[in-house]
Amino acid sequence: MKILKVLLFIVVFSSCTNNEDTFEGINTFEGITNDSLVNGNDHLNNENDHLNNNETSTDFVEIKIGAGTDKLVFLPNNSCRLNGWASYQVVNPPVKYRWDKIAGPDSFHFVSPDSLSTILNELEKGMYKIEITCIAANGYIAKDTCSVIVGQFPSPSNFIVFNNQKWDGTGLLWGAQILIPDIYQYIPIGGVFKVFLRRLNSETWEEIMFDDHDSLISAHLFNGNLGIYSNVEETDSPDIKIEY
């Protein structure tokens, strides 16, 4: 069930100071609410089907493919797992999958390019655009893309704070989410970043890991939209900090 939340939902680079008490000129955004946010669930319903409408067959009623969330890779780590998903109604299989790099640095390697999920390694600094293709036996095709951002986290780092964020459970089977659409409008594109959460009336910042399905709260990036998801209902209004 958790994989549904991953599908809901690159990035950043700069260097400055990581000390909130001494950093000057930081931008703070107050009271972003879900009324002004793009609902990440819309991406589930509009998952870049790219169907070949010239092909017709009664074998396939519907076919969809998804490349999963965007990935941030922190050097010296140079690999990540890509988890695709597929939805189709078939009378006569088979269905084949293929991963390809369509943009980005020259260095890369798919461990299992013909599987729905694969490891992408031998990565170097830069932004990769990755495509997954689903090919049916009758020639029916669906495609989707995701991004992989590879970079060195700067030290010292810069940061930006979004205050008093609101949790929302609309469209979720369980839990709650905070959505910040188009994170690139606040931070530079092209580098990795980290996400932190501070609870109401707390002084402690907790780092939120990306795509961490075993944790109560995890972060996900989907088409540049940042989502913070909790597996339980939430009622407070936490602050979100992005370090980059």
KEKE-374250 format. One record per residue (C-alpha): x, z, y; residue in three letters. Coordinates in nm, 3 decimals, decimal comma. Layout:
REM residues N
<bavo X="X" Z="Z" Y="Y" res="Ala"/>
...
This chain:
REM residues 244
<bavo X="0,000" Z="0,000" Y="0,000" res="Met"/>
<bavo X="0,289" Z="0,072" Y="0,238" res="Lys"/>
<bavo X="0,397" Z="-0,289" Y="0,238" res="Ile"/>
<bavo X="0,086" Z="-0,370" Y="0,446" res="Leu"/>
<bavo X="0,228" Z="-0,167" Y="0,733" res="Lys"/>
<bavo X="0,558" Z="-0,346" Y="0,714" res="Val"/>
<bavo X="0,385" Z="-0,679" Y="0,767" res="Leu"/>
<bavo X="0,236" Z="-0,553" Y="1,096" res="Leu"/>
<bavo X="0,541" Z="-0,549" Y="1,246" res="Phe"/>
<bavo X="1,511" Z="-0,829" Y="1,785" res="Ile"/>
<bavo X="1,689" Z="-0,705" Y="2,046" res="Val"/>
<bavo X="1,934" Z="-0,576" Y="2,235" res="Val"/>
<bavo X="2,280" Z="-0,539" Y="2,378" res="Phe"/>
<bavo X="2,451" Z="-0,353" Y="2,662" res="Ser"/>
<bavo X="2,677" Z="-0,058" Y="2,718" res="Ser"/>
<bavo X="2,646" Z="0,233" Y="2,949" res="Cys"/>
<bavo X="2,613" Z="0,606" Y="2,894" res="Thr"/>
<bavo X="2,417" Z="0,784" Y="2,626" res="Asn"/>
<bavo X="2,376" Z="1,104" Y="2,827" res="Asn"/>
<bavo X="2,032" Z="1,136" Y="2,982" res="Glu"/>
<bavo X="2,156" Z="1,402" Y="3,226" res="Asp"/>
<bavo X="2,427" Z="1,181" Y="3,375" res="Thr"/>
<bavo X="2,289" Z="0,828" Y="3,342" res="Phe"/>
<bavo X="2,163" Z="0,688" Y="3,669" res="Glu"/>
<bavo X="1,919" Z="0,409" Y="3,731" res="Gly"/>
<bavo X="1,737" Z="0,431" Y="3,398" res="Ile"/>
<bavo X="1,397" Z="0,266" Y="3,385" res="Asn"/>
<bavo X="1,115" Z="0,489" Y="3,262" res="Thr"/>
<bavo X="0,775" Z="0,345" Y="3,175" res="Phe"/>
<bavo X="0,481" Z="0,580" Y="3,201" res="Glu"/>
<bavo X="0,162" Z="0,580" Y="2,998" res="Gly"/>
<bavo X="0,171" Z="0,254" Y="2,806" res="Ile"/>
<bavo X="-0,152" Z="0,255" Y="2,606" res="Thr"/>
<bavo X="-0,286" Z="0,046" Y="2,324" res="Asn"/>
<bavo X="-0,537" Z="-0,109" Y="2,564" res="Asp"/>
<bavo X="-0,246" Z="-0,301" Y="2,714" res="Ser"/>
<bavo X="-0,064" Z="-0,367" Y="2,392" res="Leu"/>
<bavo X="-0,082" Z="-0,661" Y="2,159" res="Val"/>
<bavo X="-0,246" Z="-0,548" Y="1,839" res="Asn"/>
<bavo X="0,017" Z="-0,594" Y="1,571" res="Gly"/>
<bavo X="-0,254" Z="-0,640" Y="1,312" res="Asn"/>
<bavo X="-0,331" Z="-0,980" Y="1,464" res="Asp"/>
<bavo X="-0,009" Z="-1,100" Y="1,309" res="His"/>
<bavo X="-0,149" Z="-1,029" Y="0,965" res="Leu"/>
<bavo X="-0,439" Z="-1,259" Y="1,030" res="Asn"/>
<bavo X="-0,231" Z="-1,534" Y="1,189" res="Asn"/>
<bavo X="0,076" Z="-1,543" Y="0,964" res="Glu"/>
<bavo X="0,207" Z="-1,893" Y="1,039" res="Asn"/>
<bavo X="0,044" Z="-2,064" Y="0,745" res="Asp"/>
<bavo X="0,181" Z="-2,409" Y="0,835" res="His"/>
<bavo X="-0,029" Z="-2,574" Y="0,564" res="Leu"/>
<bavo X="0,017" Z="-2,939" Y="0,491" res="Asn"/>
<bavo X="-0,335" Z="-3,056" Y="0,566" res="Asn"/>
<bavo X="-0,263" Z="-3,405" Y="0,434" res="Asn"/>
<bavo X="-0,257" Z="-3,270" Y="0,080" res="Glu"/>
<bavo X="-0,586" Z="-3,203" Y="-0,094" res="Thr"/>
<bavo X="-0,644" Z="-3,038" Y="-0,429" res="Ser"/>
<bavo X="-0,903" Z="-2,824" Y="-0,599" res="Thr"/>
<bavo X="-0,618" Z="-2,630" Y="-0,763" res="Asp"/>
<bavo X="-0,553" Z="-2,430" Y="-0,447" res="Phe"/>
<bavo X="-0,825" Z="-2,268" Y="-0,241" res="Val"/>
<bavo X="-0,586" Z="-2,093" Y="-0,004" res="Glu"/>
<bavo X="-0,212" Z="-2,037" Y="0,026" res="Ile"/>
<bavo X="-0,024" Z="-1,819" Y="0,276" res="Lys"/>
<bavo X="0,337" Z="-1,703" Y="0,300" res="Ile"/>
<bavo X="0,509" Z="-1,439" Y="0,511" res="Gly"/>
<bavo X="0,880" Z="-1,377" Y="0,573" res="Ala"/>
<bavo X="0,828" Z="-1,009" Y="0,650" res="Gly"/>
<bavo X="0,964" Z="-0,809" Y="0,941" res="Thr"/>
<bavo X="1,258" Z="-0,897" Y="1,162" res="Asp"/>
<bavo X="1,582" Z="-0,723" Y="1,063" res="Lys"/>
<bavo X="1,853" Z="-0,543" Y="1,260" res="Leu"/>
<bavo X="2,195" Z="-0,529" Y="1,091" res="Val"/>
<bavo X="2,451" Z="-0,283" Y="1,229" res="Phe"/>
<bavo X="2,810" Z="-0,393" Y="1,176" res="Leu"/>
<bavo X="3,026" Z="-0,324" Y="0,978" res="Pro"/>
<bavo X="2,726" Z="-0,360" Y="0,741" res="Asn"/>
<bavo X="2,678" Z="-0,733" Y="0,689" res="Asn"/>
<bavo X="2,372" Z="-0,762" Y="0,463" res="Ser"/>
<bavo X="1,999" Z="-0,695" Y="0,456" res="Cys"/>
<bavo X="1,702" Z="-0,734" Y="0,223" res="Arg"/>
<bavo X="1,435" Z="-0,989" Y="0,303" res="Leu"/>
<bavo X="1,091" Z="-0,908" Y="0,162" res="Asn"/>
<bavo X="0,856" Z="-1,203" Y="0,170" res="Gly"/>
<bavo X="0,490" Z="-1,195" Y="0,072" res="Trp"/>
<bavo X="0,250" Z="-1,457" Y="-0,058" res="Ala"/>
<bavo X="-0,127" Z="-1,485" Y="-0,084" res="Ser"/>
<bavo X="-0,287" Z="-1,767" Y="-0,278" res="Tyr"/>
<bavo X="-0,572" Z="-1,851" Y="-0,511" res="Gln"/>
<bavo X="-0,461" Z="-2,088" Y="-0,781" res="Val"/>
<bavo X="-0,610" Z="-2,249" Y="-1,087" res="Val"/>
<bavo X="-0,290" Z="-2,403" Y="-1,217" res="Asn"/>
<bavo X="0,044" Z="-2,241" Y="-1,124" res="Pro"/>
<bavo X="0,341" Z="-2,261" Y="-1,074" res="Pro"/>
<bavo X="0,434" Z="-2,168" Y="-0,718" res="Val"/>
<bavo X="0,798" Z="-2,189" Y="-0,606" res="Lys"/>
<bavo X="0,974" Z="-2,013" Y="-0,318" res="Tyr"/>
<bavo X="1,279" Z="-2,106" Y="-0,113" res="Arg"/>
<bavo X="1,472" Z="-1,920" Y="0,160" res="Trp"/>
<bavo X="1,670" Z="-2,119" Y="0,420" res="Asp"/>
<bavo X="1,867" Z="-2,047" Y="0,736" res="Lys"/>
<bavo X="1,737" Z="-2,274" Y="1,010" res="Ile"/>
<bavo X="1,943" Z="-2,136" Y="1,302" res="Ala"/>
<bavo X="2,229" Z="-1,895" Y="1,363" res="Gly"/>
<bavo X="2,595" Z="-1,839" Y="1,273" res="Pro"/>
<bavo X="2,757" Z="-2,040" Y="0,994" res="Asp"/>
<bavo X="2,836" Z="-1,744" Y="0,768" res="Ser"/>
<bavo X="2,551" Z="-1,639" Y="0,533" res="Phe"/>
<bavo X="2,455" Z="-1,626" Y="0,165" res="His"/>
<bavo X="2,121" Z="-1,579" Y="-0,011" res="Phe"/>
<bavo X="2,168" Z="-1,391" Y="-0,338" res="Val"/>
<bavo X="1,835" Z="-1,513" Y="-0,481" res="Ser"/>
<bavo X="1,717" Z="-1,802" Y="-0,262" res="Pro"/>
<bavo X="1,432" Z="-1,892" Y="-0,500" res="Asp"/>
<bavo X="1,276" Z="-1,544" Y="-0,515" res="Ser"/>
<bavo X="1,006" Z="-1,393" Y="-0,298" res="Leu"/>
<bavo X="1,250" Z="-1,116" Y="-0,203" res="Ser"/>
<bavo X="1,625" Z="-1,162" Y="-0,166" res="Thr"/>
<bavo X="1,945" Z="-1,014" Y="-0,028" res="Ile"/>
<bavo X="2,102" Z="-1,196" Y="0,267" res="Leu"/>
<bavo X="2,472" Z="-1,116" Y="0,299" res="Asn"/>
<bavo X="2,803" Z="-1,241" Y="0,442" res="Glu"/>
<bavo X="2,650" Z="-1,207" Y="0,788" res="Leu"/>
<bavo X="2,838" Z="-1,210" Y="1,118" res="Glu"/>
<bavo X="2,747" Z="-1,113" Y="1,473" res="Lys"/>
<bavo X="2,463" Z="-1,318" Y="1,615" res="Gly"/>
<bavo X="2,095" Z="-1,403" Y="1,573" res="Met"/>
<bavo X="1,973" Z="-1,580" Y="1,259" res="Tyr"/>
<bavo X="1,641" Z="-1,756" Y="1,219" res="Lys"/>
<bavo X="1,534" Z="-1,743" Y="0,855" res="Ile"/>
<bavo X="1,257" Z="-1,944" Y="0,689" res="Glu"/>
<bavo X="1,072" Z="-1,895" Y="0,363" res="Ile"/>
<bavo X="0,881" Z="-2,183" Y="0,205" res="Thr"/>
<bavo X="0,613" Z="-2,166" Y="-0,063" res="Cys"/>
<bavo X="0,576" Z="-2,489" Y="-0,263" res="Ile"/>
<bavo X="0,284" Z="-2,546" Y="-0,499" res="Ala"/>
<bavo X="0,291" Z="-2,774" Y="-0,801" res="Ala"/>
<bavo X="0,063" Z="-3,023" Y="-0,623" res="Asn"/>
<bavo X="0,292" Z="-3,041" Y="-0,318" res="Gly"/>
<bavo X="0,095" Z="-2,796" Y="-0,104" res="Tyr"/>
<bavo X="0,340" Z="-2,616" Y="0,132" res="Ile"/>
<bavo X="0,330" Z="-2,304" Y="0,351" res="Ala"/>
<bavo X="0,615" Z="-2,166" Y="0,564" res="Lys"/>
<bavo X="0,700" Z="-1,864" Y="0,779" res="Asp"/>
<bavo X="1,005" Z="-1,735" Y="0,966" res="Thr"/>
<bavo X="1,170" Z="-1,408" Y="1,061" res="Cys"/>
<bavo X="1,478" Z="-1,316" Y="1,264" res="Ser"/>
<bavo X="1,790" Z="-1,126" Y="1,159" res="Val"/>
<bavo X="1,996" Z="-0,973" Y="1,443" res="Ile"/>
<bavo X="2,351" Z="-0,870" Y="1,361" res="Val"/>
<bavo X="2,562" Z="-0,668" Y="1,604" res="Gly"/>
<bavo X="2,782" Z="-0,369" Y="1,674" res="Gln"/>
<bavo X="2,601" Z="-0,070" Y="1,822" res="Phe"/>
<bavo X="2,777" Z="0,006" Y="2,153" res="Pro"/>
<bavo X="2,938" Z="0,337" Y="2,239" res="Ser"/>
<bavo X="2,849" Z="0,463" Y="2,489" res="Pro"/>
<bavo X="2,499" Z="0,317" Y="2,484" res="Ser"/>
<bavo X="2,228" Z="0,255" Y="2,739" res="Asn"/>
<bavo X="1,870" Z="0,372" Y="2,693" res="Phe"/>
<bavo X="1,515" Z="0,332" Y="2,815" res="Ile"/>
<bavo X="1,223" Z="0,576" Y="2,773" res="Val"/>
<bavo X="0,853" Z="0,504" Y="2,728" res="Phe"/>
<bavo X="0,665" Z="0,823" Y="2,814" res="Asn"/>
<bavo X="0,335" Z="0,956" Y="2,682" res="Asn"/>
<bavo X="0,264" Z="0,697" Y="2,417" res="Gln"/>
<bavo X="-0,069" Z="0,698" Y="2,235" res="Lys"/>
<bavo X="-0,118" Z="0,679" Y="1,859" res="Trp"/>
<bavo X="-0,388" Z="0,444" Y="1,733" res="Asp"/>
<bavo X="-0,528" Z="0,400" Y="1,384" res="Gly"/>
<bavo X="-0,741" Z="0,093" Y="1,456" res="Thr"/>
<bavo X="-0,713" Z="-0,163" Y="1,177" res="Gly"/>
<bavo X="-0,503" Z="0,059" Y="0,951" res="Leu"/>
<bavo X="-0,609" Z="0,181" Y="0,609" res="Leu"/>
<bavo X="-0,440" Z="0,513" Y="0,684" res="Trp"/>
<bavo X="-0,210" Z="0,675" Y="0,942" res="Gly"/>
<bavo X="-0,148" Z="0,574" Y="1,302" res="Ala"/>
<bavo X="0,074" Z="0,346" Y="1,507" res="Gln"/>
<bavo X="0,238" Z="0,309" Y="1,847" res="Ile"/>
<bavo X="0,291" Z="-0,052" Y="1,954" res="Leu"/>
<bavo X="0,529" Z="-0,180" Y="2,221" res="Ile"/>
<bavo X="0,486" Z="-0,557" Y="2,247" res="Pro"/>
<bavo X="0,775" Z="-0,785" Y="2,339" res="Asp"/>
<bavo X="1,050" Z="-0,526" Y="2,347" res="Ile"/>
<bavo X="1,275" Z="-0,798" Y="2,493" res="Tyr"/>
<bavo X="1,109" Z="-0,770" Y="2,831" res="Gln"/>
<bavo X="1,268" Z="-0,426" Y="2,870" res="Tyr"/>
<bavo X="1,608" Z="-0,472" Y="2,708" res="Ile"/>
<bavo X="1,854" Z="-0,762" Y="2,669" res="Pro"/>
<bavo X="1,811" Z="-1,001" Y="2,378" res="Ile"/>
<bavo X="2,090" Z="-1,044" Y="2,127" res="Gly"/>
<bavo X="2,202" Z="-0,700" Y="2,009" res="Gly"/>
<bavo X="2,095" Z="-0,418" Y="1,782" res="Val"/>
<bavo X="1,912" Z="-0,106" Y="1,902" res="Phe"/>
<bavo X="1,790" Z="0,231" Y="1,778" res="Lys"/>
<bavo X="1,452" Z="0,403" Y="1,817" res="Val"/>
<bavo X="1,394" Z="0,774" Y="1,886" res="Phe"/>
<bavo X="1,075" Z="0,982" Y="1,914" res="Leu"/>
<bavo X="1,026" Z="1,309" Y="2,102" res="Arg"/>
<bavo X="0,714" Z="1,509" Y="2,029" res="Arg"/>
<bavo X="0,497" Z="1,655" Y="2,302" res="Leu"/>
<bavo X="0,645" Z="1,981" Y="2,437" res="Asn"/>
<bavo X="0,968" Z="1,928" Y="2,241" res="Ser"/>
<bavo X="1,324" Z="1,873" Y="2,365" res="Glu"/>
<bavo X="1,444" Z="1,715" Y="2,041" res="Thr"/>
<bavo X="1,482" Z="1,342" Y="1,990" res="Trp"/>
<bavo X="1,429" Z="1,229" Y="1,629" res="Glu"/>
<bavo X="1,575" Z="0,895" Y="1,522" res="Glu"/>
<bavo X="1,319" Z="0,667" Y="1,359" res="Ile"/>
<bavo X="1,469" Z="0,438" Y="1,096" res="Met"/>
<bavo X="1,360" Z="0,077" Y="1,050" res="Phe"/>
<bavo X="1,160" Z="-0,023" Y="0,741" res="Asp"/>
<bavo X="1,202" Z="0,325" Y="0,590" res="Asp"/>
<bavo X="0,903" Z="0,339" Y="0,354" res="His"/>
<bavo X="0,998" Z="0,681" Y="0,217" res="Asp"/>
<bavo X="0,976" Z="0,859" Y="0,555" res="Ser"/>
<bavo X="0,669" Z="0,994" Y="0,729" res="Leu"/>
<bavo X="0,743" Z="0,779" Y="1,035" res="Ile"/>
<bavo X="0,924" Z="0,444" Y="1,041" res="Ser"/>
<bavo X="0,987" Z="0,160" Y="1,286" res="Ala"/>
<bavo X="0,923" Z="-0,210" Y="1,231" res="His"/>
<bavo X="1,000" Z="-0,522" Y="1,433" res="Leu"/>
<bavo X="0,771" Z="-0,823" Y="1,404" res="Phe"/>
<bavo X="0,813" Z="-1,132" Y="1,620" res="Asn"/>
<bavo X="0,980" Z="-0,914" Y="1,884" res="Gly"/>
<bavo X="0,700" Z="-0,654" Y="1,886" res="Asn"/>
<bavo X="0,809" Z="-0,298" Y="1,809" res="Leu"/>
<bavo X="0,585" Z="-0,077" Y="1,598" res="Gly"/>
<bavo X="0,627" Z="0,292" Y="1,517" res="Ile"/>
<bavo X="0,409" Z="0,392" Y="1,221" res="Tyr"/>
<bavo X="0,308" Z="0,729" Y="1,082" res="Ser"/>
<bavo X="0,164" Z="0,779" Y="0,735" res="Asn"/>
<bavo X="-0,072" Z="1,049" Y="0,867" res="Val"/>
<bavo X="-0,317" Z="1,078" Y="1,152" res="Glu"/>
<bavo X="-0,147" Z="1,173" Y="1,480" res="Glu"/>
<bavo X="-0,294" Z="1,335" Y="1,790" res="Thr"/>
<bavo X="-0,002" Z="1,403" Y="2,026" res="Asp"/>
<bavo X="0,146" Z="1,174" Y="2,295" res="Ser"/>
<bavo X="0,517" Z="1,143" Y="2,216" res="Pro"/>
<bavo X="0,793" Z="0,978" Y="2,418" res="Asp"/>
<bavo X="0,977" Z="0,681" Y="2,267" res="Ile"/>
<bavo X="1,343" Z="0,616" Y="2,354" res="Lys"/>
<bavo X="1,526" Z="0,292" Y="2,285" res="Ile"/>
<bavo X="1,907" Z="0,310" Y="2,277" res="Glu"/>
<bavo X="2,097" Z="-0,016" Y="2,305" res="Tyr"/>
